Amino acid sequence: MRKWNKRIRVANASERNLAFALSELDRKSSNLGIPRSIREDAALIYRTAARKKLIRGRSIEGMVAASIYTACRRNNIPRTLDEVAEIFKVAKKQIGKNYRFLSKKLNIKLKPTSPADYVPRFASQLELSGRVESKAIEIINEAKNKGLLNGKGPTGVAATALYVASILMGERKTQRDIAEIAGVTEVTIRNRYKELLEKMDNVQI
């Protein structure tokens, strides 16, 4: 009887933890503006990790955050580690570590995020037109073809391209405005702009 009671307690605790995790996942996904289909994928990732006992010894919040970030990456719905960390109040470093752990253990293959993936959302939040958005993507593609994006953070590049495009298209936004939306520093935008200026003709402003 003692053995069965122990098993029942463990099962009940696991079920409570899973219910709590999925409730948090749904609530925080809503805060991040993530579509229902992506929430379902994140829940699948978390449930699979729980079934394989990958959650044990790790923070539930941290693993839920990593599941959401992984699902976003897998479905090309760009959300930065900074954004996820802010919503969950979990260190960005921890989420990144959990994300790499889940990707490896669950054999999830993810391609690198492109700066262009972030442009539509940033442009929308900055209330920039489709013309600016298209120009920013054009700048990013040219920079990529010239090999200027290697080793550069995608959000910093997207922010810089939007900064340049907003001026070229007559819808100027300040570096501060764009930096706040993109979650990067104004220094990052200035540095990326200087690098593009040296190699590209169509970013002269």
Steps between C-alpha positions, in 0.01 A plus 500: 500500500782741584656434158171569320430811706845632405435432132164676515653804671776519235244464219278768649795738547609444139148566375474818709837621372399429140166678543674801654763506223243485220290770667807726523593418142158606375491819708852616415457411132197727496711780650754449221229512233578149378242326272304202632677254267838601642372467857389146417844419360667643813268289717592191297870573552449541874284187537756296304780631721298417812427148375872447438570636851706791364329751731620333817744718695427804284279804554149450359485868400838475328400190304160645403679812373745285303213296352330818376824639358573168325150483350533857373834421340368180345200679348681816386313723747788717619510581869827599660644343813474845659124515433440152642724568800312824575161326501617208714735695729758229432862570407561506125807282551292232671238495223773472237660211688165320535419564133827339389439209738149438364612530138772242556300253709187518282702511176338824383686641200477877472643726234662829603265796537523757220487875571225523237276283721483783756434787260121466455426494874742781585366710211142443616581601857675813371202578272721502192358443153541199274741707289736535796464132583585398142798738490634360827479144368673613179785646709527180703510282188774711342701495824462122512618463140808703587572279800447784749266314737735227620515495877253788535191478723185483282301751708779759481522463123120520461491815716778663300338418166171649620680812627663557160184409305281732711723795409537407133121464466426827681352340814789566734513328838771569754757242601349509849149424372621203299740373767219485757275297269777266387645447847849614400713801594541816298873422495424172321303685230777757458768232471302293250428813296869593483582149379233515228604853400854384422388222263165606352399790279125495564520576873637852464270729696 
